[in-house]
Amino acid sequence: MASKLPQFPRRRDRDGLYDAICPRCFATIARSQPEREMAKLEQAHVCNSAFLAERGLFARKDSESAEA
């Protein structure tokens, strides 16, 4: 069974830290070293609905599915 969590692209910066970017709101949601610590931060991320609504990316059905 596939995970319902989005896949967060990660990149390693020159300073050795990893950034995780939300594929939905494009926010950098975590910056950590080592990379394995990022999973907790990714699981806790919630996109800012006001930010998404501003860009036409937030619909009522999104909020209803998040409540379920």
Sequence and secondary structure as in RCSB ss.txt:
>XXXX:A:sequence
MASKLPQFPRRRDRDGLYDAICPRCFATIARSQPEREMAKLEQAHVCNSAFLAERGLFARKDSESAEA
>XXXX:A:secstr
   SS    EEE TTS EEEE TTT  EEEEESSGGGHHHHHHH    HHHHHHTT   HHHHHHHH 
